Amino acid sequence: MNNFEYRRASDTKDAINLIHQQEKSKFLAGGTNLIDLWKYNITNPTSLVDINHIAELSEIKALPDGGVRLGAGFKNADTAYHPIIEQQYPLLSKAILAGASAQIRNMASNGGNLLQRTRCYYFYDPEVPCNKRVPGSGCPAKLGYNRIHAILGTSEQCIAVFPSDMCIALAALDALVNVEGPEGKRTINFADFHRLPDDRPDLDNTLKPGELIISIDLPEKGFTTNYSYLKLRDRHSYAFALVSVATAMELDGDTIKDIRIALGGVAHKPWRSKEAEDFLIGKNASAENFSTAADLILKDAKGFGHNDFKIKLAKKAIIRNGLMALNPDTQLPGAKPSA
């Protein structure tokens, strides 16, 4: 690790000013992913701007429209166990608790969760080329060992996946991301925050240089009755998703009035299909209809050899999670989804 300067920001404006004083400055919140990137020589900041003591970033509060604002500096664990989140947004709580380990959740911040970088093995190996790490150098994952890689939204440049669990639930909930930078404040729809790789896989999101995530707004509708988060992984403890699914529904009897289905572990960003969701509205919440919706979501899916299994796995996960959402109690250990 290189030498660096540590500076502590007093408020958001101070943090933004400090980050611009040195070219290779980084904001420091939980630092859980930053340290990984630093150890592998992927980032080498010359200055860290500590934002942990900014009150505005460390709160959860109700909004006038009935929604809730999550401070970007609030920790993942504190968010998941907060009474408002557990009661009004249980899908989000379950998704957060499915991620990482308890120790990491205690340190990781909400804003940092949005900014995680891929866990692609080639990205972390400086001895091999990687378009995400060094644009234009190549993507060995396409012809190499690619078991954990993307099946949707890939490009010729990159097939890496986005690793977050929390963000899959935020995508399903249609959250908003509030940011502030040298040009002022703006709000980004969650669907527009993360990018597909296209020809710039080195850019993970749509933040402008020097912008800081201030908060995340959740809408009033939290889907408290019918929801489920399913994470399929190689081991139950501390593993990233091969495929994950967040499902949130509003039902009228057995008929679907509203539904959101977001997938993780399959693309460069949380993945949703409006076509599939529109198909399900007005239909019965049945395995047959979830199967058809899964086909719509995965119609453009493409495997690269070692990850071909993800296409079938994702379809089964979508169907299973839709049935689990009919009765969230089925998410308890040992429980079986409704038929």
Secondary structure, DSSP 8 states (H G I E B T S, - for coil): ----EEEE-SSHHHHHHHHTSSTTEEEESS-HHHHHHHHTTS---SEEEE-TT-GGGS-EEE-TTS-EEEETTSBHHHHHT-HHHHHH-HHHHHHHHTSS-HHHHHH-BHHHHHT-----TTTT-TTS--TTTSTTS--GGGTS--TTS-SSS--SS-------SHHHHHHHTT-EEEEEETTEEEEEEHHHHB---TT-TT--B---TT-EEEEEEE-S----SEEEEEEE-SSSSS---SEEEEEEEEEETTEEEEEEEEEESSSSS-EE-HHHHHHHTTSB--HHHHHHHHHHHTTT----STTTHHHHHHHHHHHHHHHHHT-GGGGSTT-----
